[in-house]
Amino acid sequence: QVQLVESGGGSVQPGTSLRLSCTASKSQISLNLMGWYRQGPGNKRDLVATITIGGVTNYADSVKGRFAISRDYAKNTVYLQMTNLKPEDAAVYYCYADYWSGLNLYDSWGQGTQVTVSS
């Protein structure tokens, strides 16, 4: 089982920026897709952004042009740079990754990190 450790959440004002990080606990691992999801109060968990092993990115329409996902392959880490934050971005952000172990593909979720956006 691979653990994903997130960091970087916090409380910020609208219009400011925040960067989230997520690192996989094992160094020798074949990570595949990595990404971020978020869940606001009373809402389901929604996709924010994903990045494939080849670096292809995908974003929710609500964050296009404001958020950027990237990954450091050597560090098994994925980042989410969030700019021009809006109150509606407030949520618990969860890191996601799937990975190969032998011929099997598994997935893992982080514990979540809170992002609060308010003035």
C-alpha positions as CSV (number, residue, x, y, z in Angstrom):
1,Q,0.0,0.0,0.0
2,V,1.3,3.4,-1.0
3,Q,0.6,6.3,1.3
4,L,0.2,9.8,-0.1
5,V,1.2,12.7,2.2
6,E,-0.2,16.1,1.4
7,S,0.9,19.5,2.5
8,G,0.3,23.1,1.7
9,G,-3.3,23.8,2.7
10,G,-4.4,26.8,4.7
11,S,-6.6,29.8,5.0
12,V,-6.1,32.6,2.4
13,Q,-7.9,35.6,1.1
14,P,-9.6,35.7,-2.3
15,G,-7.3,36.5,-5.2
16,T,-4.2,35.0,-3.5
17,S,-2.3,31.9,-4.3
18,L,-1.5,28.6,-2.6
19,R,0.5,25.5,-3.6
20,L,-0.3,22.0,-2.5
21,S,2.1,19.1,-2.5
22,C,1.6,15.4,-2.3
23,T,4.4,12.8,-2.0
24,A,4.1,9.1,-2.3
25,S,5.7,7.2,0.6
26,K,7.6,4.6,-1.4
27,S,10.5,5.5,-3.5
28,Q,10.6,2.5,-5.8
29,I,7.1,2.7,-7.2
30,S,5.6,2.9,-10.7
31,L,3.3,5.8,-10.3
32,N,0.9,6.2,-13.2
33,L,-1.8,8.9,-13.0
34,M,-1.7,11.5,-10.3
35,G,-4.1,14.2,-9.5
36,W,-6.2,16.3,-7.1
37,Y,-9.8,16.2,-6.2
38,R,-11.8,18.3,-3.8
39,Q,-14.8,18.0,-1.6
40,G,-16.8,21.0,-0.2
41,P,-19.3,20.7,2.6
42,G,-22.3,18.7,1.5
43,N,-20.8,18.0,-1.9
44,K,-19.3,15.0,-3.6
45,R,-15.7,14.7,-4.3
46,D,-14.9,16.3,-7.7
47,L,-11.9,16.2,-10.0
48,V,-9.7,19.3,-10.0
49,A,-6.8,18.2,-12.1
50,T,-4.9,15.2,-13.2
51,I,-1.5,14.5,-14.8
52,T,-0.5,11.4,-16.6
53,I,2.8,9.7,-16.5
54,G,3.5,11.3,-19.8
55,G,2.7,14.8,-18.5
56,V,-0.7,15.2,-20.1
57,T,-2.9,17.4,-17.9
58,N,-6.6,17.7,-17.5
59,Y,-8.5,20.3,-15.5
60,A,-12.0,21.0,-14.3
61,D,-13.5,23.9,-16.2
62,S,-13.9,25.9,-13.0
63,V,-10.1,26.0,-12.4
64,K,-8.7,26.2,-16.0
65,G,-6.4,29.2,-16.3
66,R,-6.0,29.5,-12.5
67,F,-4.6,26.2,-11.3
68,A,-1.6,24.3,-12.6
69,I,-0.7,20.7,-11.9
70,S,2.8,19.4,-12.2
71,R,4.8,16.5,-11.0
72,D,8.4,15.7,-10.0
73,Y,9.1,12.2,-11.2
74,A,12.3,11.8,-9.1
75,K,10.5,12.8,-5.9
76,N,7.3,11.0,-6.6
77,T,5.5,14.2,-5.9
78,V,2.6,16.1,-7.5
79,Y,1.9,19.7,-7.0
80,L,-1.1,21.9,-7.5
81,Q,-0.4,25.6,-7.9
82,M,-3.6,27.6,-7.3
83,T,-3.8,31.2,-8.2
84,N,-6.5,33.8,-8.0
85,L,-8.3,31.7,-5.4
86,K,-12.1,32.2,-5.1
87,P,-14.4,31.5,-2.1
88,E,-15.9,28.6,-4.1
89,D,-12.5,26.9,-4.2
90,A,-12.7,26.3,-0.5
91,A,-12.8,22.6,0.1
92,V,-10.8,19.6,1.4
93,Y,-8.3,18.8,-1.3
94,Y,-7.4,15.1,-1.8
95,C,-4.4,13.8,-3.6
96,Y,-4.9,10.7,-5.8
97,A,-2.5,8.4,-7.5
98,D,-2.6,5.0,-9.2
99,Y,0.4,2.8,-9.4
100,W,1.5,-0.5,-10.9
101,S,2.5,-3.4,-8.7
102,G,3.4,-6.3,-10.9
103,L,0.7,-6.5,-13.5
104,N,-1.9,-5.0,-11.2
105,L,-3.0,-1.3,-11.0
106,Y,-3.9,0.0,-7.6
107,D,-5.0,3.4,-6.4
108,S,-4.4,5.4,-3.3
109,W,-5.8,8.6,-1.7
110,G,-4.3,11.1,0.6
111,Q,-5.8,12.1,3.9
112,G,-6.9,15.5,2.6
113,T,-5.8,19.0,3.3
114,Q,-8.1,21.9,4.0
115,V,-8.2,25.0,1.8
116,T,-10.2,28.0,3.1
117,V,-10.7,31.1,1.0
118,S,-12.4,34.0,2.7
119,S,-11.9,37.7,3.4
